[in-house]
């Protein structure tokens, strides 16, 4: 059976507005972030998408976004967390080097790129294999989603401007343990 995965970034947060590195630390959704999540919910409704399973990272920003998108019960999973940036978390975004990160954050208590790839790739694959039904929503984070996209398609094609907007939705087909990139939708571009 082929399943559909909607891998979605959380809505805009206070740290996004302040230009701060979030990683495993958290900040609340802004009013714009709440509006983005509601816009994504409206897009799913207009497409006739109903979720059979729903998951999000353990960050409140991801759970709050998911709860605005669907009333379906969901499971939080640590494997869907954002990249761990160690002591860089909460610091100004200009300190964040350009990817690929390699092992840059490891000496500062963060994760290596290989660790992130294995964590997000393994988590999404395991959850999709376990999920009953055909349509799955996972709410995660820009960095983690970038890492997942890169495992299954050319990220420069999937994200030509190298950016994943808040509440952007990345659609994959899943079957026989393989993912096929379908598209990126950014219904949440609200002012």
Backbone torsions as a table, in degrees:
resi	resn	phi	psi	omega
1	UNK	NA	133.3	175.3
2	UNK	-87.1	133.9	177.5
3	UNK	-112.9	159.4	176.1
4	UNK	-112.6	128.6	176.0
5	UNK	-107.7	128.1	169.6
6	UNK	-109.3	106.8	-179.4
7	UNK	-100.9	113.8	-167.9
8	UNK	-121.3	140.3	173.9
9	UNK	-82.0	148.1	177.0
10	UNK	-64.1	165.8	176.7
11	UNK	-73.0	167.6	-179.4
12	UNK	-56.3	139.7	-179.8
13	UNK	-119.4	171.2	176.6
14	UNK	-58.6	-43.3	179.3
15	UNK	-66.6	-32.7	174.5
16	UNK	-59.7	-44.7	-178.9
17	UNK	-67.0	-39.2	-177.9
18	UNK	-81.2	-5.6	-179.5
19	UNK	69.3	41.7	-179.6
20	UNK	-108.4	147.2	176.0
21	UNK	-75.4	125.8	-177.6
22	UNK	-96.3	-59.9	-177.6
23	UNK	56.7	-127.4	-178.3
24	UNK	-82.3	-16.2	174.4
25	UNK	-76.5	172.9	-170.8
26	UNK	-137.7	158.4	170.6
27	UNK	-149.2	156.2	-173.6
28	UNK	-75.0	158.8	172.1
29	UNK	-64.6	143.6	173.7
30	UNK	-85.0	169.4	172.9
31	UNK	-55.5	-37.5	176.9
32	UNK	-65.4	-39.0	177.5
33	UNK	-62.8	-38.9	176.3
34	UNK	-64.8	-44.3	178.4
35	UNK	-62.4	-38.8	178.3
36	UNK	-61.8	-44.3	179.6
37	UNK	-63.5	-39.3	177.8
38	UNK	-66.5	-36.4	176.8
39	UNK	-64.6	-41.0	177.4
40	UNK	-64.0	-41.4	177.6
41	UNK	-59.6	-43.0	178.6
42	UNK	-64.1	-37.6	178.5
43	UNK	-64.3	-46.8	178.1
44	UNK	-59.1	-43.3	179.7
45	UNK	-62.2	-43.7	179.9
46	UNK	-64.4	-29.2	178.2
47	UNK	-83.7	-7.2	-177.2
48	UNK	73.4	25.6	-178.4
49	UNK	-86.0	124.0	173.5
50	UNK	-121.0	133.4	-174.4
51	UNK	-89.7	136.6	174.4
52	UNK	-91.3	-23.0	178.8
53	UNK	-151.6	150.8	-179.9
54	UNK	-144.1	139.7	-179.0
55	UNK	-140.4	157.2	172.1
56	UNK	-151.5	168.4	175.6
57	UNK	-70.8	173.7	-179.1
58	UNK	-79.2	-6.0	179.1
59	UNK	-71.7	139.3	178.7
60	UNK	-59.3	-36.3	-178.7
61	UNK	-61.6	-33.7	178.3
62	UNK	-75.5	-44.3	179.1
63	UNK	-63.8	-43.2	179.4
64	UNK	-62.0	-38.9	177.7
65	UNK	-64.7	-48.4	-178.9
66	UNK	-58.4	-42.8	-178.5
67	UNK	-65.4	-22.9	175.5
68	UNK	-83.6	-21.3	-177.6
69	UNK	-88.2	-36.5	-178.0
70	UNK	-147.7	151.2	174.9
71	UNK	-94.5	1.4	-179.4
72	UNK	-62.4	140.4	172.5
73	UNK	-58.5	148.6	-175.6
74	UNK	-142.2	169.5	178.8
75	UNK	-123.0	133.9	173.3
76	UNK	-86.6	141.3	-178.5
77	UNK	-139.8	126.8	-179.4
78	UNK	-60.6	-30.2	-178.2
79	UNK	-64.6	-16.7	178.9
80	UNK	-92.5	4.7	-179.6
81	UNK	-63.1	162.6	174.2
82	UNK	-68.2	168.6	174.8
83	UNK	-57.5	143.0	176.1
84	UNK	-87.8	117.6	-177.0
85	UNK	-101.2	6.2	177.2
86	UNK	58.6	-134.1	-176.4
87	UNK	-67.7	-8.2	177.3
88	UNK	-78.2	-13.3	-177.2
89	UNK	-64.4	135.4	-178.9
90	UNK	82.9	-6.5	179.8
91	UNK	-84.4	169.0	-179.5
92	UNK	-62.6	138.8	-177.2
93	UNK	-59.3	-27.8	-178.8
94	UNK	-64.6	-16.6	176.9
95	UNK	-79.5	-13.7	-179.1
96	UNK	-75.9	116.9	-179.1
97	UNK	-70.0	164.3	177.4
98	UNK	-72.1	135.4	174.9
99	UNK	-65.3	158.2	5.5
100	UNK	-76.5	145.0	-175.0
101	UNK	-82.3	-27.1	-175.8
102	UNK	57.9	-126.1	179.6
103	UNK	-104.9	15.9	-173.1
104	UNK	-49.9	-44.9	-172.6
105	UNK	-84.7	-11.0	-176.1
106	UNK	-58.1	-48.2	179.9
107	UNK	-63.4	-15.2	-179.3
108	UNK	-102.8	14.3	178.4
109	UNK	87.0	11.3	-179.9
110	UNK	-98.2	-172.2	-177.4
111	UNK	-97.6	151.6	171.7
112	UNK	-82.1	160.3	177.7
113	UNK	-60.3	-40.4	179.7
114	UNK	-62.8	-38.9	178.8
115	UNK	-65.2	-43.8	179.5
116	UNK	-63.1	-46.6	179.7
117	UNK	-56.8	-47.1	-178.7
118	UNK	-65.9	-41.3	-178.0
119	UNK	-65.4	-54.3	-175.8
120	UNK	-69.4	-41.7	179.3
121	UNK	-63.0	-45.6	179.8
122	UNK	-66.6	-41.2	-179.5
123	UNK	-63.5	-50.1	-178.1
124	UNK	-62.7	-43.2	179.5
125	UNK	-62.5	-45.1	179.4
126	UNK	-62.8	-45.2	-179.5
127	UNK	-64.5	-39.3	178.3
128	UNK	-66.5	-39.1	179.2
129	UNK	-65.4	-35.1	-177.8
130	UNK	-83.6	-25.4	-173.1
131	UNK	-64.3	132.6	173.1
132	UNK	-90.0	150.6	-177.3
133	UNK	91.1	-178.1	-171.7
134	UNK	-109.4	-15.9	-172.5
135	UNK	-127.1	121.2	-173.1
136	UNK	-125.1	135.4	173.9
137	UNK	-109.7	132.1	171.5
138	UNK	-129.9	126.3	177.9
139	UNK	-105.2	122.6	-175.5
140	UNK	-137.3	-141.9	-169.0
141	UNK	-136.6	158.1	-174.0
142	UNK	-56.0	-51.5	-177.7
143	UNK	-62.6	-47.1	179.9
144	UNK	-61.4	-42.2	-179.9
145	UNK	-67.0	-39.6	175.4
146	UNK	-56.4	-45.6	179.2
147	UNK	-61.1	-41.0	179.6
148	UNK	-67.4	-45.2	178.9
149	UNK	-55.7	-44.8	-176.8
150	UNK	-63.4	-21.3	178.7
151	UNK	-77.6	-18.3	-172.3
152	UNK	-124.2	-12.3	178.9
153	UNK	-160.3	171.9	177.6
154	UNK	-74.8	113.7	-177.0
155	UNK	-64.3	-24.2	178.3
156	UNK	-72.0	-25.0	174.7
157	UNK	-81.1	-43.8	-178.7
158	UNK	-67.8	-38.5	-178.2
159	UNK	-128.7	78.8	-174.7
160	UNK	-55.3	-32.8	179.0
161	UNK	-95.1	10.8	177.5
162	UNK	62.1	20.6	-176.3
163	UNK	-124.9	141.7	173.6
164	UNK	-117.5	102.0	-176.6
165	UNK	-61.7	159.0	174.4
166	UNK	-57.5	136.7	-179.3
167	UNK	65.4	14.5	171.9
168	UNK	-65.6	148.8	-176.8
169	UNK	-119.4	125.1	177.8
170	UNK	-107.7	120.8	-176.6
171	UNK	-102.1	132.5	175.2
172	UNK	-129.0	148.5	164.7
173	UNK	-94.6	145.2	-178.6
174	UNK	-132.7	130.9	175.5
175	UNK	-165.6	144.4	178.3
176	UNK	53.2	37.6	177.2
177	UNK	75.7	9.3	-177.9
178	UNK	-120.8	147.5	176.7
179	UNK	-110.9	141.7	174.8
180	UNK	-123.9	119.1	178.3
181	UNK	-63.2	133.9	179.2
182	UNK	-109.0	-56.2	-176.1
183	UNK	-172.7	167.3	170.6
184	UNK	-117.6	131.6	178.7
185	UNK	-121.4	134.3	178.0
186	UNK	-121.0	69.5	-177.4
187	UNK	-73.5	-9.8	-171.8
188	UNK	-94.7	18.0	178.7
189	UNK	-78.4	80.2	-177.9
190	UNK	-109.2	153.0	178.3
191	UNK	-100.3	NA	NA
